């Protein structure tokens, strides 16, 4: 393993911000793995740290296939993580909306440019991002429909679902989108949590990456075959909004089956404690995403369910 500084940003009041990379093996630029890009992505940081630890052991045991290089960036924005902020503290901008970056631009544009210069050119790119809304997911692989994506490759992770979504204008500044445009097969792996560690879904994600690397002939690793993934389009997911604001009492979690008319959550009055609203399933399906914050606003998406997969 080689630990190196991939990008350094001077700071007038603190030590320089250094983004570290961990290289394993030598040869073709096979796979790059990127962890937390936002300051609250603790789960993503943890997953990458465990991958660094495991690949270090694999390298010592000769389990890396010759002619392949693996690069891992566990954290891109630990400055924000150190002060408990999700985005860049000075201007609240998001590093993962700044790619491919601009080396003469604003701070987050310069960070994105420095990172993209080092992660570009790999055959496969794996990112552990987080969703813009607080909530839990079924672990899945997400890809953007840019015309360069390959759902058959995404299947090799062995996770239950592969979600393909059409990119929106703001997606063009993400690492995943730019990786694909610059000829890298890019995959976003979503797990259950973001700002806290969930051991079960973290382990599931770690094994899925090792499974993918094994199936692509990059490492020698024996593992169970995992799931045969269901390929779903983003428009197949049905969003369920909250009818009123209050305390969110969730009754269903990701992976649960729901029937038409089944109660999924209660909304409690924040001062008086009585139930002021209910959320019912509009169709048969499987819960794919569920709001997790204890408070919820009116018209906020509380659940997203997969329709027509059973029943």
C-alpha angles and dihedrals in degrees: 000000000000119000114200142163107252097180135007127195119191118228126201095213106026140034114290116279107247124191109205127207129198117210124199125187129354134258134049118022094255109163138000121196121198124192132182116008094166129058097246098048096110095145091054092049091050093050092052093046089055091049090052090051094047096045089050088058092044091053092052090051094049093247095135115096111237119252096037131105123201121195123192126190105188095184135018100171109034090141088073091041091056092059098037098251125137096210135033105302099222099055105003091241123153119238089206091062095054105070137161079024135206120251093208096043137086120319097267090045089055092048091051092048092050093048096044091051089060100040097044121104099037119133093227130025123195121189131184103209133166132232122254092236124061108253151100128269137197101252106264146150116250126201134178119236097238096138090255098076125110117206090185090063091046088055089064091073088071095222119145097252142026112201120200118193134179110246118248122212093266090053091069088078095056126104093236093056095046093045089057094046089052094052101265119131098235128198130181113206115203123197133185102269141037115179096032134041119258106189097198098053091038090056090047090054094046092051091046091057093047089048090053093048090049094049091049091053096247099116136018104239131145115213140149116274097251122204130335095236124233110227111222133177120226091240089061089067114092116214119217116201128206114252095213143004123264145088110337114227105187119205099175131051133197112291095029119127116233133192130214110284095011115144112249104172146357127222115216127202104253094221105029102033099224123129110263100170146017134207117214129186111257092205145000113285150104125286107247100169131017130186111246107184114106090231127054135186128224113275092014114141104256099175142006117202134192110235131206097018094114142355 
